[in-house]
Amino acid sequence: MTPNLAWLDRAACVGMDDRVFYANGKHAREQVKAARQVCAGCPVRRQCAAFAIQTGEKWGVWGGMSQQQLRQRRRRSLPGTRGKTAA
């Protein structure tokens, strides 16, 4: 089933360079912070994060969530893993 992506047209990042959301190098923390600021006022932030979690997106900032936050949320949503954390 193809996900409904109609929400993308209302995203705060429409028209922005995608590289803003993919931190890299020695300035990665600052890049993530800047990306999260864009997401902070986005009307579709929840849909964006949900899409990234559901599709297993491994890279970038989605819905204001860092790669680590997305991984943690994804683990919590897997059957039989509620409340567990990785060692």
C-alpha positions as CSV (number, residue, x, y, z in Angstrom):
1,M,0.0,0.0,0.0
2,T,1.3,3.4,-0.9
3,P,1.3,5.9,1.9
4,N,-0.8,9.1,1.6
5,L,1.7,11.9,1.1
6,A,-0.7,14.8,0.6
7,W,0.6,16.3,3.9
8,L,3.9,17.1,2.2
9,D,2.4,20.1,0.4
10,R,1.8,21.8,3.7
11,A,5.3,21.1,5.2
12,A,7.4,24.0,6.4
13,C,10.3,22.6,4.5
14,V,8.7,22.7,1.0
15,G,11.1,24.2,-1.4
16,M,14.1,24.0,1.0
17,D,17.3,22.2,0.1
18,D,17.0,18.7,1.5
19,R,20.6,18.8,2.7
20,V,19.4,21.0,5.6
21,F,17.8,17.9,7.1
22,Y,20.8,15.5,6.7
23,A,23.5,16.5,9.2
24,N,27.1,15.6,8.3
25,G,30.6,16.3,9.5
26,K,31.9,18.4,12.3
27,H,28.9,20.7,12.4
28,A,26.3,18.0,12.6
29,R,24.9,19.1,16.0
30,E,24.3,22.6,14.7
31,Q,22.8,21.3,11.5
32,V,20.3,19.1,13.4
33,K,19.4,22.0,15.6
34,A,18.7,24.2,12.6
35,A,16.6,21.5,11.0
36,R,14.6,21.0,14.1
37,Q,13.9,24.7,14.2
38,V,12.3,24.5,10.8
39,C,10.2,21.6,12.0
40,A,9.2,23.3,15.2
41,G,6.5,25.4,13.6
42,C,5.5,22.9,10.9
43,P,1.8,22.1,10.7
44,V,2.5,18.5,9.6
45,R,5.3,17.6,12.0
46,R,3.5,14.6,13.4
47,Q,2.6,13.2,10.0
48,C,6.3,13.6,8.9
49,A,7.6,11.8,12.0
50,A,5.0,9.1,11.6
51,F,6.0,8.6,8.0
52,A,9.7,8.3,8.8
53,I,8.9,5.7,11.6
54,Q,6.5,3.7,9.4
55,T,8.8,3.6,6.4
56,G,12.0,2.9,8.4
57,E,13.8,6.1,7.4
58,K,17.3,5.8,8.9
59,W,18.8,9.2,8.0
60,G,18.0,12.8,8.6
61,V,15.6,14.9,10.7
62,W,12.0,14.1,10.2
63,G,9.1,15.8,12.1
64,G,11.7,17.5,14.3
65,M,13.1,14.2,15.5
66,S,16.8,13.2,15.2
67,Q,17.9,9.9,13.8
68,Q,18.4,8.6,17.3
69,Q,14.9,9.7,18.4
70,L,13.4,8.1,15.4
71,R,15.2,4.8,16.1
72,Q,14.0,4.9,19.7
73,R,10.4,5.6,18.7
74,R,10.5,2.8,16.0
75,R,11.8,0.3,18.6
76,R,8.9,1.2,21.0
77,S,6.4,0.7,18.2
78,L,7.6,-2.9,17.4
79,P,5.5,-5.7,18.8
80,G,7.0,-7.2,22.0
81,T,9.4,-4.3,22.6
82,R,7.2,-1.8,24.6
83,G,9.3,-0.1,27.2
84,K,12.5,-2.0,26.3
85,T,15.7,-0.3,25.3
86,A,18.7,-1.6,23.4
87,A,21.8,-2.6,25.4
